[in-house]
Each structure stands twice: as structure tokens, then as C-alpha cells.
Amino acid sequence: MPLQFLTPAPQTDDHRTEDLWLPLQRAFDEILDKHNTNQDFDQLYKDAYAMVIRNEGERLYCGLREAVQEHLVNKVRPLMLAKVHDCLWTINQAWEDHQTSMEIISDIVKYLDHTYVPQNNVCCVKELGVLLFRDVVANCGVVRYHLRDTMLGLVKMEREGNPVDRVSLKKACEMLVALGLGSMSFYEEYFEKPFLVESAQFYALRGQRYIGTRNSLEYVAQVEEHVKKSRSGRCSVSTSQPWLHYRR
């Protein structure tokens, strides 16, 4: 009986799409975990490019969004919840790591940003990463409460003359501004409004104490000193600049 040679069945479009997507998915997971991947960067770029030109940009975009969201939900947010009493340093580090990862990923899917994103009026990959971090991590109720409480506590400690980690406080303020994607509203609701309420209460109580124990000239001098310290070392938003300053 003669040998029969079977011709392999042609690969379907769905199979080809999955062959392109699966290495990208593995790479995204590795990058989100450790900012690196053992896979060839040029090949990953080609795979992402191939998906877009095959009209599979939506599959790539949605798959990427799901990978980032799952990482934040399953790994970053639980870490934050486990370290709520050290939440300032933890969230600063998590935000820095997240930005690094999204920078690498955005380089891989650059063609997606170049074509699919504007054609479909969706956020670019970096902005998508910002929104996901904001919604999943920073805006998580427990994280929000402890982070804001920690930040306000540091401000209070400094006002009372105690040394604090101003660098970490500054980074957290800058993160909150960045999470607004050009709008100050998230920072204002998250931190500035309660900060201003606490400031008003602090200076009202301090003013009452000074009025009761010092003459008018001494009181004015103390007020000027507090204003000077506040301007030189507190979180404040410049009305002439669209970003937050933490002046030293």
C-alpha cells in the first residue's frame, strides 16, 4: 500500500490571531510583574503590528486592557490592602512600577496607538494604564481612606515641628495630579479639599491660642511666620500652572 501524505489544513484566521496574541499576552504579564520579558522585543512588535493590520486591533486593545486590569486587581491592590499602614511608600512604588511597565508595553504596541486608537476614539495605551491604576488601586475605598489619612497626618506632624518624609508626600501628590490626566479634579477631591479643611481648623485653633496668650504685635508676627512656613513647605496648587507644586 503506497504511503499517503496528508496536506496540513490551512490555519484559520482565528487560529492565526491567537498565535499572534498568546506571546503578547505572556509578554504583557511578564512585563507587568518584573518590567522585563525573555521574549524577543522585535518579534513582539511585529506580532502586535500584524494583529492591527489584520483588523484585530480591538482584540489586542481589549486583551491588553484585561491583562493590565487583572494584574492590578490580583496583585497590586491586594499588596496595597496588606500594607495600608505603610500605604504612602507602597503606592508610590506601585505607581512608579506601573508607569515603567506601561512605558515598555506602549513601545510594543506603538502601531496600535498610531492607528487603532485615533480611529476608534479610545485612550492611548499609557492613558489607559493611568485610568486603570486610578480606578482599581488609588480609588479603592480602603486605599483612598488610608492614603489620604496618612498624607494629612504628615502635614499635621510637620506643622507641629516634627520631621516627615516630604519626598514621599510630594510624590504622592504628583501621582494624584497625574491620575487626573490633565484635570485637577481628582487631586482636589482626593486630597486638596480635606487638606484645606484641616488647614482651616489648624490655623483657627492656633489663632485662638495666640490671641489668648500674646499681644497684637506678637500675634501678627506669629501669623506671618506660619504663612511663610506654609508657602515654603506645604502642598499647594499654583493657579497659574496646571500641576501641583510642593515647594521646598
C-alpha positions in Angstrom: 0.0 0.0 0.0 1.6 3.3 -1.0 2.3 5.9 1.6 -0.2 8.7 1.8 1.0 12.3 2.6 -1.6 14.5 4.3 -1.6 18.2 3.5 -1.9 20.2 6.7 -5.2 22.1 7.0 -4.8 25.8 6.4 -4.7 27.8 9.5 -7.9 29.7 10.1 -7.9 33.4 10.9 -9.0 32.8 14.5 -6.1 30.4 15.0 -3.6 32.9 13.4 -4.9 35.6 15.6 -4.4 33.5 18.8 -0.9 32.6 17.6 -0.1 36.3 17.5 -1.9 37.2 20.7 -0.7 34.5 23.1 3.0 35.5 23.0 1.9 39.1 23.5 -0.2 38.2 26.4 2.6 36.3 28.1 4.9 39.2 27.5 2.5 41.7 29.0 2.1 39.5 32.1 5.9 39.2 32.5 6.4 43.0 32.0 3.8 43.9 34.5 5.3 41.5 37.0 9.0 42.4 36.6 9.4 45.1 33.9 11.0 42.6 31.5 10.3 39.7 29.3 12.5 36.9 27.8 10.7 37.1 24.5 12.2 39.0 21.6 11.1 42.6 21.6 11.2 43.0 17.8 9.1 39.9 17.3 6.6 41.1 19.8 6.4 44.4 18.0 5.8 42.5 14.7 3.1 40.4 16.3 1.3 43.5 17.6 1.7 45.2 14.2 0.4 42.1 12.4 -2.7 42.0 14.6 -3.5 45.6 13.8 -3.1 45.3 10.1 -5.3 42.1 10.2 -8.1 44.3 11.7 -7.6 42.7 15.1 -6.8 45.9 16.8 -9.8 45.6 19.1 -8.7 42.1 20.2 -5.3 43.5 21.0 -6.6 46.6 22.8 -9.2 44.7 24.8 -6.7 41.9 25.6 -4.1 44.4 26.8 -6.7 46.2 28.9 -7.8 42.9 30.5 -4.2 41.9 31.2 -3.4 45.2 33.0 -6.6 45.2 34.9 -6.1 41.6 36.1 -2.6 42.5 37.3 -3.8 45.5 39.3 -6.8 43.6 40.7 -5.0 40.4 41.6 -1.5 41.6 42.6 -1.2 45.4 43.2 -4.4 46.1 45.0 -4.0 43.1 47.4 -0.5 44.4 48.2 -1.9 47.8 49.0 -4.5 46.3 51.2 -1.9 44.3 53.0 0.2 47.3 53.7 -2.3 50.0 54.5 -0.2 51.2 57.4 2.7 51.8 55.0 0.5 52.9 52.1 2.4 56.1 51.2 5.6 54.3 50.2 3.8 51.3 48.9 1.6 53.2 46.5 4.4 55.4 45.3 6.5 52.3 44.5 3.5 50.7 42.8 2.8 53.8 40.7 6.4 54.0 39.6 6.5 50.3 38.7 3.2 50.6 36.8 4.5 53.6 34.8 7.6 51.7 33.9 5.7 48.7 32.7 3.2 50.7 30.7 6.1 52.5 29.0 7.6 49.2 27.8 4.2 47.9 26.7 3.3 51.0 24.8 6.5 50.7 22.9 5.5 47.1 21.8 2.0 48.2 20.7 3.1 51.6 19.2 1.3 50.8 15.9 -1.9 50.2 17.9 -1.6 53.7 19.3 -0.8 55.1 15.9 -3.8 53.7 14.1 -6.5 51.8 16.1 -6.6 54.4 19.0 -7.4 57.5 16.9 -9.7 55.6 14.5 -11.8 54.4 17.4 -11.5 57.4 19.6 -10.2 55.5 22.6 -7.5 56.3 25.1 -3.9 55.6 24.1 -2.2 52.8 26.0 -0.4 55.0 28.5 -3.6 56.8 29.4 -5.4 53.5 29.6 -2.8 52.4 32.2 -3.3 55.6 34.2 -7.1 55.2 34.3 -6.9 51.6 35.3 -4.5 52.4 38.1 -6.7 55.2 39.3 -9.9 53.2 39.3 -8.6 49.8 40.5 -5.9 50.9 43.0 -5.9 54.6 44.1 -9.7 54.9 44.2 -10.2 51.7 46.1 -12.1 52.7 49.2 -9.7 51.4 51.8 -6.6 52.6 49.9 -8.1 56.0 49.4 -9.0 56.4 53.1 -5.6 55.3 54.4 -3.6 57.2 51.9 -5.4 60.5 52.4 -5.2 60.0 56.2 -1.5 59.3 56.0 -0.9 62.4 53.8 -2.9 64.7 56.1 -1.1 63.2 59.1 2.3 64.0 57.7 1.2 67.6 57.0 0.0 67.9 60.6 3.2 66.4 62.0 5.3 68.9 60.0 3.2 71.8 61.2 3.8 70.7 64.7 7.6 70.8 64.1 8.3 67.1 63.5 10.4 65.8 60.7 8.5 64.0 57.9 9.2 62.2 54.7 8.4 65.2 52.4 9.8 63.4 49.3 7.2 60.6 49.6 4.4 63.2 50.3 5.4 65.1 47.2 5.5 62.0 45.0 2.0 61.0 46.2 0.6 64.5 45.4 2.2 64.3 42.0 0.7 60.9 41.4 -2.8 62.2 42.3 -2.4 65.0 39.8 -1.2 62.6 37.1 -4.2 60.4 37.7 -6.4 63.3 36.6 -5.0 63.2 33.1 -4.8 66.9 32.7 -7.6 67.8 35.1 -7.0 68.8 38.7 -10.5 67.5 39.9 -9.2 64.1 41.0 -6.4 65.6 43.1 -8.8 68.2 44.5 -11.4 65.7 45.6 -8.9 63.2 46.8 -6.6 65.4 48.8 -6.9 69.2 48.4 -10.4 69.7 49.8 -9.8 67.7 53.0 -6.3 69.4 53.2 -7.9 72.8 53.1 -10.5 71.9 55.7 -7.8 70.6 58.0 -5.7 73.7 57.4 -8.6 76.0 58.3 -9.2 74.1 61.5 -5.5 74.1 62.4 -5.0 77.8 61.9 -8.3 78.7 63.6 -7.2 76.8 66.8 -3.7 78.2 66.6 -5.0 81.7 66.1 -7.3 81.4 69.2 -4.3 80.3 71.2 -2.1 83.1 70.1 -4.8 85.7 70.6 -5.3 84.5 74.2 -1.6 84.4 75.1 0.1 87.2 73.1 -0.4 90.9 72.4 -1.5 92.0 68.9 2.0 92.6 67.5 3.3 89.1 68.7 0.1 87.6 67.2 0.7 89.2 63.8 4.3 88.1 63.8 3.2 84.5 64.5 0.6 84.6 61.7 3.2 85.9 59.3 5.7 83.1 60.3 3.0 80.4 59.8 2.1 81.8 56.4 5.8 81.9 55.4 6.3 78.3 56.5 3.1 77.2 54.7 4.3 78.8 51.5 7.7 77.2 51.7 6.9 73.7 52.7 3.3 72.6 52.1 1.4 71.1 49.2 -0.3 73.8 47.2 -1.7 74.2 43.8 -0.5 77.1 41.6 -3.3 78.8 39.9 -1.0 79.8 37.0 0.3 76.3 36.4 -1.7 73.2 35.6 0.2 71.0 38.0 0.9 70.7 41.7 3.9 72.2 43.4 5.3 71.0 46.7 7.7 73.8 47.4 10.7 73.2 49.5 
